[in-house]
Amino acid sequence: MSDFTYVENVAHAHICAAETMDSWVVSVAGKYSPNWSCQLHCRPFIKIPTWMVSYVVILSQYIHDKLGYRMYKYSVSPHYIVQLASRNRTFDCSAAQKHLGYSLVVSLEDGIKSTVASFSHLSKDSSFMRFGNFDEQSKAEKLLGSGIVADVLLWRDERRTFMCFLILALAFYWFFFCGKTFTSSAAQLLLLVTAILYGYGILASDICGFAVQNIPSSCFEIQNSDVKNSIRSISYMWNRVVCSIRLLAKGEDWSRFFKVMAFLYLFKWIVSYSLAVLVGIVLVFAFTAFFIYEQYESVIEGLWAVLLFGIMESKGLIVSTLPDYVTAFLRNNSGSHQEKAHFS
């Protein structure tokens, strides 16, 4: 059975049946009352054919088994979940209403409200906790640091995110599309901000009955911890760049060399094309990519696993077509790097 009802309605139906049987009503003696649907509405059903969704799930499971990438960490089969979601059967409760005097105790709207209100509480003590931890942070939130930046880029507060995007879009237009140099644009923007702050500071505390709140000086202060964290991040990035330059100067790590060359060539091509286009793409990407990744994390990771599997298979085919001396050179080079990493 994959059709559910509310426990209050079931209990009320049993009480009605017991009272009717105790009253020795002849009309219900020996009769079978069929199942009923307490919500009295057809359940929503999947528009896509069930067999198509089942084949997609089976293919996804096969790919993850081959890659050793276990996305499904729960005991319930995804195929059963697909069958459960595709149920659209309903039953008639007219016989129970006629012979037993049954009436609806919990309506559809009240049942949905109580279910949604108690779902987070009930899931902690039920078997549905196998399907995931609702309090666990997403990978996108961990990547962004779980702070103000994460709240803005993941659209936790839509008004705040929209204001930040609007301010950045105006700054982007100010610096790139006003026909001025970067220095003059920055100077004029600084002058404009200074004039606005000075004008706001000399305003009276009450103007035509509207209270004007003063900006506290703490808004312009930077905590010592924030400064230290910023300096640590800059020093860490600098040390990584210096370490990469030293490894490149030794001329032993060819994979790192090709990665750096590809990155520099791509950066040169993008900058020579248009810096404004690059900044615009980064701005749009920052406010959309992380949000989309958080919403469709499992799907994107599955596609990435399939893409990685295809790349590894293509790499194996390319290596198999290379001459023997090239293959031996690559194996010796990778083996020497592994030994150095082990000793270091």
C-alpha positions as CSV (number, residue, x, y, z in Angstrom):
1,M,0.0,0.0,0.0
2,S,1.3,3.4,-1.0
3,D,-1.8,5.4,-0.2
4,F,-1.8,7.3,3.1
5,T,-4.4,8.9,5.3
6,Y,-4.4,10.8,8.6
7,V,-4.4,8.8,11.8
8,E,-7.2,10.9,13.3
9,N,-9.5,10.0,10.5
10,V,-8.6,6.3,10.8
11,A,-9.3,6.3,14.5
12,H,-12.6,8.1,14.0
13,A,-13.6,5.5,11.3
14,H,-12.8,2.6,13.7
15,I,-14.9,4.2,16.4
16,C,-17.8,4.7,14.0
17,A,-17.5,1.1,12.9
18,A,-17.4,-0.2,16.5
19,E,-20.4,1.9,17.6
20,T,-22.4,0.8,14.5
21,M,-21.6,-2.9,15.2
22,D,-22.5,-2.5,18.9
23,S,-25.9,-1.0,17.9
24,W,-26.8,-4.2,16.0
25,V,-27.6,-2.4,12.9
26,V,-28.8,-5.0,10.4
27,S,-27.8,-3.0,7.3
28,V,-24.1,-3.4,8.1
29,A,-24.1,-7.0,9.4
30,G,-21.6,-9.0,7.3
31,K,-20.9,-6.2,4.9
32,Y,-17.4,-5.1,3.8
33,S,-16.7,-1.4,3.8
34,P,-14.2,-0.6,1.1
35,N,-11.1,1.6,1.6
36,W,-11.5,5.3,1.4
37,S,-9.5,8.4,0.7
38,C,-9.9,10.9,3.5
39,Q,-8.6,13.9,1.5
40,L,-11.2,13.3,-1.2
41,H,-8.9,14.6,-3.9
42,C,-6.8,12.9,-6.5
43,R,-3.2,12.8,-5.6
44,P,-0.8,14.6,-8.0
45,F,0.9,12.2,-10.4
46,I,4.1,12.5,-12.5
47,K,3.6,13.8,-16.0
48,I,6.7,12.0,-17.2
49,P,6.1,8.3,-17.8
50,T,7.1,6.1,-14.9
51,W,9.0,3.6,-17.0
52,M,11.2,6.4,-18.4
53,V,12.0,7.7,-14.9
54,S,12.8,4.2,-13.8
55,Y,15.2,3.6,-16.6
56,V,17.0,6.9,-15.8
57,V,17.3,5.9,-12.1
58,I,18.6,2.4,-13.1
59,L,21.2,4.0,-15.5
60,S,22.3,6.5,-12.8
61,Q,22.7,3.6,-10.3
62,Y,24.8,1.6,-12.8
63,I,27.1,4.6,-13.5
64,H,27.6,5.3,-9.8
65,D,28.3,1.6,-9.1
66,K,30.9,1.5,-11.9
67,L,32.6,4.7,-10.6
68,G,32.4,3.6,-7.0
69,Y,30.6,6.9,-6.2
70,R,27.8,6.1,-3.8
71,M,25.3,8.9,-4.0
72,Y,22.5,6.8,-2.5
73,K,23.4,6.0,1.1
74,Y,20.0,4.8,2.3
75,S,18.5,1.4,2.4
76,V,15.3,2.2,0.5
77,S,15.7,1.6,-3.2
78,P,15.3,4.6,-5.5
79,H,13.2,2.5,-7.8
80,Y,10.7,2.1,-4.9
81,I,10.8,5.9,-4.4
82,V,9.9,6.3,-8.1
83,Q,7.0,3.9,-7.8
84,L,5.8,5.6,-4.6
85,A,5.9,9.0,-6.3
86,S,3.9,7.8,-9.3
87,R,0.9,6.5,-7.3
88,N,-2.4,8.3,-8.2
89,R,-5.1,5.9,-6.8
90,T,-8.0,7.2,-4.7
91,F,-10.9,5.5,-3.0
92,D,-14.5,6.4,-2.3
93,C,-15.7,6.8,1.3
94,S,-19.4,7.1,0.5
95,A,-20.1,3.6,1.8
96,A,-18.5,4.4,5.2
97,Q,-20.5,7.7,5.4
98,K,-23.7,5.9,4.5
99,H,-23.5,2.8,6.7
100,L,-21.1,3.9,9.6
101,G,-21.9,7.6,9.9
102,Y,-18.3,8.4,9.1
103,S,-17.4,12.1,8.7
104,L,-14.1,13.8,8.0
105,V,-12.3,14.9,11.1
106,V,-9.1,16.3,9.6
107,S,-9.5,18.1,6.3
108,L,-7.0,18.1,3.5
109,E,-5.8,21.7,4.3
110,D,-5.5,21.1,8.1
111,G,-3.7,17.8,7.5
112,I,-1.1,19.4,5.1
113,K,-0.5,22.2,7.6
114,S,0.0,19.8,10.6
115,T,2.2,17.6,8.5
116,V,4.4,20.4,7.3
117,A,4.6,21.8,10.9
118,S,5.6,18.5,12.4
119,F,7.8,17.1,9.6
120,S,11.1,18.5,10.8
121,H,10.4,17.3,14.4
122,L,9.2,13.8,13.4
123,S,11.9,13.2,10.9
124,K,14.6,13.3,13.7
125,D,13.0,10.2,15.3
126,S,11.9,8.4,12.2
127,S,13.5,6.3,9.5
128,F,13.4,9.2,7.1
129,M,16.6,10.5,8.7
130,R,18.4,8.0,6.4
131,F,17.6,10.2,3.5
132,G,19.7,13.1,4.7
133,N,20.5,15.5,7.5
134,F,18.4,18.7,7.2
135,D,20.7,20.7,9.5
136,E,23.8,19.8,7.6
137,Q,25.3,22.6,5.6
138,S,25.5,22.3,1.8
139,K,28.8,22.1,0.0
140,A,28.1,25.5,-1.6
141,E,27.6,27.1,1.8
142,K,30.8,25.5,3.1
143,L,32.7,26.6,0.1
144,L,31.6,30.2,0.6
145,G,32.6,30.2,4.3
146,S,29.1,30.0,5.9
147,G,29.0,33.7,6.5
148,I,27.6,36.9,5.1
149,V,28.9,36.2,1.6
150,A,27.2,32.7,1.7
151,D,23.9,34.3,2.8
152,V,24.1,36.8,0.0
153,L,25.2,34.6,-2.9
154,L,22.8,31.8,-1.9
155,W,19.8,34.1,-1.7
156,R,19.0,33.5,1.9
157,D,17.5,37.0,2.1
158,E,16.2,38.0,-1.3
159,R,15.9,41.7,-0.5
160,R,19.5,41.9,0.8
161,T,20.9,39.9,-2.1
162,F,19.0,42.0,-4.6
163,M,20.4,45.2,-3.1
164,C,24.0,43.8,-3.2
165,F,23.5,42.8,-6.8
166,L,22.1,46.2,-7.7
167,I,25.0,48.0,-6.0
168,L,27.6,45.9,-7.7
169,A,25.8,46.3,-11.1
170,L,25.9,50.1,-10.6
171,A,29.6,50.0,-9.7
172,F,30.2,47.8,-12.8
173,Y,28.4,50.3,-15.0
174,W,30.3,53.2,-13.3
175,F,33.7,51.8,-13.9
176,F,33.3,50.2,-17.3
177,F,30.6,52.1,-19.3
178,C,31.0,55.8,-18.3
179,G,33.8,56.4,-20.7
180,K,36.3,57.4,-18.0
181,T,39.5,56.0,-16.7
182,F,39.6,53.7,-13.7
183,T,41.4,56.3,-11.6
184,S,39.0,59.1,-12.4
185,S,35.9,56.9,-11.8
186,A,37.3,55.7,-8.5
187,A,38.0,59.4,-7.4
188,Q,34.6,60.6,-8.4
189,L,32.9,57.6,-6.7
190,L,34.9,58.4,-3.5
191,L,33.9,62.0,-3.7
192,L,30.2,61.1,-4.2
193,V,30.3,58.8,-1.2
194,T,32.0,61.4,1.0
195,A,29.5,64.1,0.1
196,I,26.5,61.7,0.8
197,L,27.9,60.7,4.2
198,Y,28.7,64.3,5.1
199,G,25.2,65.5,4.1
200,Y,23.6,62.6,6.0
201,G,25.6,63.5,9.1
202,I,24.5,67.1,9.3
203,L,20.8,66.3,9.0
204,A,18.6,66.9,12.0
205,S,17.4,64.1,14.1
206,D,13.8,64.9,13.2
207,I,12.6,66.2,9.8
208,C,8.9,66.8,9.3
209,G,8.1,64.1,11.9
210,F,10.4,61.5,10.5
211,A,13.2,60.3,12.7
212,V,16.6,60.2,11.1
213,Q,19.0,57.7,12.6
214,N,22.6,58.6,12.8
215,I,25.2,56.2,11.4
216,P,27.3,54.8,14.3
217,S,31.0,55.0,14.1
218,S,31.3,51.3,14.6
219,C,30.1,50.8,11.0
220,F,33.4,52.2,9.7
221,E,35.6,50.2,12.0
222,I,37.3,47.0,11.1
223,Q,37.9,44.4,13.8
224,N,41.4,43.1,14.4
225,S,40.4,39.5,13.7
226,D,39.1,40.4,10.3
227,V,42.4,42.2,9.5
228,K,44.4,39.3,10.7
229,N,42.3,36.8,8.7
230,S,42.7,38.9,5.5
231,I,46.5,39.2,6.0
232,R,46.7,35.4,6.6
233,S,44.7,34.7,3.4
234,I,47.0,37.1,1.4
235,S,50.1,35.5,2.8
236,Y,48.8,32.0,2.1
237,M,48.1,32.8,-1.5
238,W,51.5,34.5,-1.9
239,N,53.3,31.4,-0.4
240,R,51.4,29.1,-2.8
241,V,52.4,31.2,-5.8
242,V,56.0,31.3,-4.7
243,C,55.9,27.5,-4.1
244,S,54.5,26.9,-7.6
245,I,57.2,29.2,-9.2
246,R,59.9,27.2,-7.4
247,L,58.5,23.9,-8.6
248,L,58.3,25.3,-12.2
249,A,61.9,26.5,-12.0
250,K,63.1,23.0,-11.3
251,G,61.6,21.8,-14.5
252,E,60.4,18.4,-13.2
253,D,56.6,18.7,-12.8
254,W,55.3,18.8,-16.4
255,S,51.7,18.5,-15.4
256,R,51.9,21.7,-13.3
257,F,53.7,23.4,-16.2
258,F,51.0,22.6,-18.7
259,K,48.3,23.7,-16.2
260,V,50.0,27.0,-15.6
261,M,50.5,27.6,-19.4
262,A,46.8,26.8,-20.1
263,F,45.7,29.1,-17.3
264,L,47.9,32.0,-18.5
265,Y,46.8,31.5,-22.1
266,L,43.2,31.5,-21.2
267,F,43.6,34.6,-19.0
268,K,45.5,36.4,-21.7
269,W,42.8,35.5,-24.2
270,I,40.0,36.7,-21.9
271,V,41.7,40.0,-20.9
272,S,42.7,40.8,-24.5
273,Y,39.1,40.2,-25.6
274,S,37.3,42.4,-23.1
275,L,37.9,43.0,-19.4
276,A,34.3,44.3,-19.0
277,V,32.9,41.1,-20.4
278,L,35.0,39.1,-18.0
279,V,33.9,41.1,-15.0
280,G,30.2,40.9,-16.1
281,I,30.4,37.1,-16.5
282,V,32.0,36.8,-13.1
283,L,29.3,39.0,-11.5
284,V,26.4,37.0,-13.1
285,F,28.1,33.7,-12.3
286,A,28.6,34.6,-8.6
287,F,24.9,35.3,-8.1
288,T,23.6,32.3,-10.0
289,A,26.0,29.4,-10.1
290,F,26.2,28.8,-6.3
291,F,22.4,29.1,-5.9
292,I,21.8,26.6,-8.8
293,Y,24.5,24.3,-7.4
294,E,22.9,24.2,-4.0
295,Q,19.4,23.5,-5.5
296,Y,20.6,20.7,-7.8
297,E,23.7,19.5,-6.0
298,S,23.1,15.7,-6.5
299,V,22.3,16.1,-10.2
300,I,25.4,18.3,-10.9
301,E,27.6,15.9,-9.0
302,G,26.2,13.0,-11.0
303,L,26.8,14.8,-14.3
304,W,30.3,15.6,-13.2
305,A,31.0,12.0,-12.3
306,V,29.8,10.9,-15.7
307,L,32.0,13.6,-17.4
308,L,35.0,12.5,-15.3
309,F,34.4,8.9,-16.2
310,G,34.3,9.9,-19.9
311,I,37.6,11.9,-19.5
312,M,39.3,8.9,-17.8
313,E,38.2,6.5,-20.5
314,S,39.4,8.9,-23.2
315,K,42.7,9.3,-21.5
316,G,43.1,5.5,-21.4
317,L,42.3,5.3,-25.1
318,I,44.8,8.1,-25.9
319,V,47.6,6.5,-23.8
320,S,47.0,3.1,-25.4
321,T,47.7,4.6,-28.8
322,L,51.0,6.3,-27.8
323,P,54.3,4.6,-28.6
324,D,55.9,2.4,-25.9
325,Y,58.8,4.7,-25.1
326,V,56.4,7.6,-24.5
327,T,54.2,5.5,-22.2
328,A,57.3,4.3,-20.3
329,F,58.5,7.9,-19.9
330,L,55.2,9.0,-18.5
331,R,55.1,6.1,-16.0
332,N,58.6,6.8,-14.8
333,N,57.9,10.5,-14.4
334,S,54.7,9.8,-12.4
335,G,56.6,7.2,-10.3
336,S,59.4,9.6,-9.4
337,H,56.9,12.3,-8.4
338,Q,55.1,9.9,-6.1
339,E,58.4,8.9,-4.4
340,K,59.4,12.5,-3.9
341,A,56.1,13.3,-2.4
342,H,56.4,10.3,-0.1
343,F,59.8,11.2,1.2
344,S,58.9,14.9,1.6
